[in-house]
Amino acid sequence: MTNAVTQKVVIINGSANVLEALETVLDAGHYDVVFVESTAHAYSQIKRVQPNLAIICVGMDDGEGIQVLSMLKLDPDTRDIPVITYTTEQPEEETAEEISETPEDEMFGAKPALWMN
C-alpha cells in the first residue's frame, strides 16, 4: 500500500458557481483545498501554504488578480508554483424594452430546416 502525498491547492476569490465546480473536482481527487476570498490576503496565503497549484480569478477586485500573479512570479519562493488563471463573464441581461422590441415571429416562428447533402 502506497501513501499518496496530498496535493495542496489554493483558490483565490472565485464566484460561488466556480468554487462549487472546482471543489467537486478537487474533492474527487483528494486535494487539500484552501479558499482565499480576498486579494489582500492572497499572496501571503500562497507564500505560507506553498501549494502545488494556485487557481486565481484575474477578473476580481478590479484586476488585482493580475497583481497577485505578478507578485508570485517575481518572488523566488513562489515563482515555481503552477498557476491557473481564469475570469468569468457576467451575462448581460436583456431589458424588458429590448425583449419587447423583438418581433414575435422572430421569437416563436418556425425556422426552415437546413438540408445538407
C-alpha positions in Angstrom: 0.0 0.0 0.0 1.4 3.4 -1.0 0.9 6.6 0.9 -0.2 9.2 -1.6 1.0 12.7 -0.8 -1.9 15.1 -0.6 -1.6 17.9 -3.1 -2.4 21.4 -1.8 -4.4 23.8 -4.0 -5.1 27.5 -3.2 -8.1 29.0 -4.9 -8.3 32.8 -4.9 -11.6 34.6 -4.9 -13.8 32.8 -7.4 -17.5 33.1 -7.9 -19.7 30.8 -5.9 -20.5 28.7 -9.1 -16.8 28.3 -10.0 -15.9 27.5 -6.4 -18.6 24.8 -6.3 -17.4 23.2 -9.5 -13.7 23.3 -8.5 -14.5 21.9 -5.1 -16.3 19.0 -6.6 -13.5 18.2 -8.9 -10.7 18.7 -6.4 -12.5 16.7 -3.6 -12.8 13.8 -6.0 -9.0 13.9 -6.5 -8.4 14.2 -2.7 -6.7 17.6 -2.9 -6.3 19.7 0.2 -8.0 22.9 -0.8 -7.6 26.4 0.7 -10.0 29.1 -0.4 -9.0 32.8 -0.1 -11.7 35.3 -0.7 -9.7 38.5 -0.9 -6.7 39.5 -2.9 -5.5 41.4 0.2 -4.5 38.0 1.7 -3.9 36.0 -1.5 -0.1 36.5 -1.8 0.6 35.9 1.9 -1.6 32.8 2.0 0.1 31.3 -1.1 3.5 32.0 0.3 2.6 30.5 3.7 0.9 27.4 2.3 3.3 26.7 -0.6 0.6 24.9 -2.6 1.2 22.5 -5.6 -1.2 24.7 -7.6 -2.8 28.1 -7.3 -6.1 29.0 -9.1 -6.7 32.7 -9.4 -9.6 34.6 -10.8 -7.9 37.5 -12.6 -11.1 39.4 -13.2 -11.7 40.0 -9.5 -11.3 43.2 -7.5 -10.6 45.5 -10.5 -7.8 43.3 -11.8 -6.0 42.8 -8.6 -5.7 39.1 -9.5 -3.1 40.1 -12.1 -1.1 41.9 -9.4 -1.2 38.8 -7.2 0.1 36.7 -10.2 2.9 39.2 -10.8 4.0 39.1 -7.2 4.0 35.3 -7.2 6.1 35.2 -10.3 8.6 37.8 -9.1 9.2 36.1 -5.7 11.8 33.3 -5.8 9.9 31.4 -3.1 6.7 31.2 -5.1 7.7 31.6 -8.8 7.7 27.9 -9.5 4.2 27.3 -8.2 2.0 26.4 -11.2 -0.9 28.9 -11.6 -4.2 28.6 -13.5 -5.9 31.8 -14.2 -9.5 32.4 -15.3 -12.1 35.0 -15.4 -15.9 34.8 -15.5 -18.2 36.9 -17.6 -21.3 38.3 -16.1 -24.1 37.6 -18.7 -25.7 40.8 -19.8 -29.4 40.7 -19.0 -31.8 41.9 -21.7 -34.0 44.7 -20.6 -37.8 44.4 -20.9 -37.7 47.0 -23.6 -35.1 45.0 -25.7 -37.3 41.9 -25.3 -40.5 43.8 -26.4 -38.7 45.1 -29.5 -38.0 41.6 -30.8 -40.7 40.7 -33.3 -42.9 37.9 -32.1 -42.5 35.8 -35.2 -38.7 36.0 -34.7 -39.0 34.7 -31.2 -41.6 32.0 -31.8 -41.8 31.5 -35.6 -40.9 28.3 -37.4 -37.4 28.1 -38.7 -36.8 26.5 -42.1 -35.0 23.2 -42.0 -31.4 23.0 -43.2 -30.7 20.3 -45.6 -27.1 19.1 -46.2 -26.1 16.7 -49.0 
